[in-house]
Amino acid sequence: MTDEILQSLTLERFMKHAEWRGRCLVWTGSANNTNPQIRVGGKAQPPTNVRRVIYQLVHGPIPAGFLVGLKGTCTNELCIHPDCLVARSKSKAQKNKPVSLRRKMRIAVTQRAKSRLTMELVREIRMSHEPGNALDAKHGLPLGYSAKIRRNERWIDFTNQQLGGER
C-alpha cells in the first residue's frame, strides 16, 4: 500500500464498519474467513487487510515479512482493536495454529522415511510386555521413547477408521 493511500485513511473510516463488543472492536464489514478486509481506491483495487492498515496507522511501519494478527489474549476472530493487534514473523504466527490431520500424516511419512525404526519394530514394541526402559536400551532409543510409542504419542497409526482411514 502506498504512503499517500495510507495517509488518506483514518481510524474514523474504519469505525463505520466496526462495533464494540466488550473490550473488542469487532469488524462488521467484509471479511475473508477471519481476515477483515476493505477496498481502498475503488472496486478495481484488491482488498486490503484492515488489521495491517490499523496497525500501521497506530504503531507505525510493519517490518518486512511480518504478519499482523491478534494477540493470544484476544479471542474474537474479527477484532480490529489496536491494542489486540501484534506484528510477528510467519514462523511465530504459525506456532500455535492447529495442524490438519492430512498435514500430520505427511509430516509423519517424511519423518518415518528418515527413522531407524520400522513399522514392524513399532508393532513389536506395542505388543511387548517388557518394561519401556529395557526396550529403549534394546533398540537404542532415547529413554522413554518406547513408552511414547505405546501411548500413541509417537508413530501414530493413521489407519484408524475414526481418523479417516487414510495412510
C-alpha positions, -999 to 999 in steps of 0.1 A, spaced: 0 0 0 14 34 -9 21 61 16 -4 85 1 -33 60 3 -23 52 39 -23 89 47 -59 92 33 -72 66 57 -83 74 92 -94 54 121 -129 71 118 -133 54 84 -128 20 99 -152 28 128 -181 29 103 -176 -8 98 -170 -18 134 -189 -22 167 -178 -25 203 -183 -59 219 -169 -58 254 -133 -47 252 -130 -57 215 -137 -36 184 -153 -61 160 -152 -57 122 -187 -59 107 -177 -53 71 -164 -77 45 -140 -105 57 -121 -134 41 -126 -161 68 -113 -143 98 -93 -116 80 -112 -83 79 -109 -66 45 -117 -33 29 -113 -20 -7 -92 12 -8 -93 31 -41 -123 16 -57 -135 -19 -68 -107 -22 -93 -82 -24 -64 -76 -57 -45 -90 -59 -9 -67 -46 18 -62 -63 52 -78 -40 78 -56 -51 106 -24 -42 86 -37 -7 79 -48 -1 115 -15 -14 128 4 10 105 -18 39 115 -14 34 152 20 17 157 40 27 125 56 6 98 54 -32 98 88 -49 94 93 -67 61 80 -103 61 59 -98 92 22 -106 95 -3 -87 116 -26 -108 138 -43 -110 171 -25 -113 204 -31 -146 222 -53 -128 248 -79 -117 223 -105 -144 215 -127 -125 190 -117 -136 155 -128 -104 138 -113 -79 164 -95 -49 149 -88 -31 182 -52 -16 180 -44 -30 215 -52 -65 203 -30 -64 172 5 -77 170 31 -79 142 51 -111 142 71 -133 118 55 -160 98 71 -187 119 58 -172 152 23 -167 137 21 -204 127 34 -216 160 1 -222 178 -21 -229 147 -38 -262 147 -24 -287 122 -47 -307 100 -48 -345 101 -36 -346 65 -6 -324 73 2 -345 103 2 -376 81 25 -361 56 49 -350 83 48 -385 98 56 -402 65 86 -379 59 100 -384 94 95 -422 92 114 -424 60 145 -410 79 140 -431 110 159 -462 121 126 -477 133 103 -496 111 66 -503 115 73 -539 123 96 -528 152 70 -503 164 43 -531 164 67 -553 183 73 -525 209 35 -520 213 28 -558 217 58 -564 241 53 -569 278 89 -558 285 95 -526 306 99 -495 285 134 -487 296 145 -522 286 130 -517 252 147 -484 248 181 -499 257 175 -529 234 166 -508 203 189 -479 211 161 -454 216 161 -423 238 149 -430 274 110 -430 274 106 -432 237 90 -467 237 65 -456 263 55 -427 240 51 -452 211 29 -474 233 8 -443 243 4 -434 206 23 -401 211 50 -412 186 45 -433 155 8 -426 154 -13 -451 135 -32 -431 109 -50 -461 95 -76 -458 124 -111 -455 108 -121 -427 132 -92 -406 118 -104 -411 82 -87 -444 74 -61 -427 53 -24 -435 52 
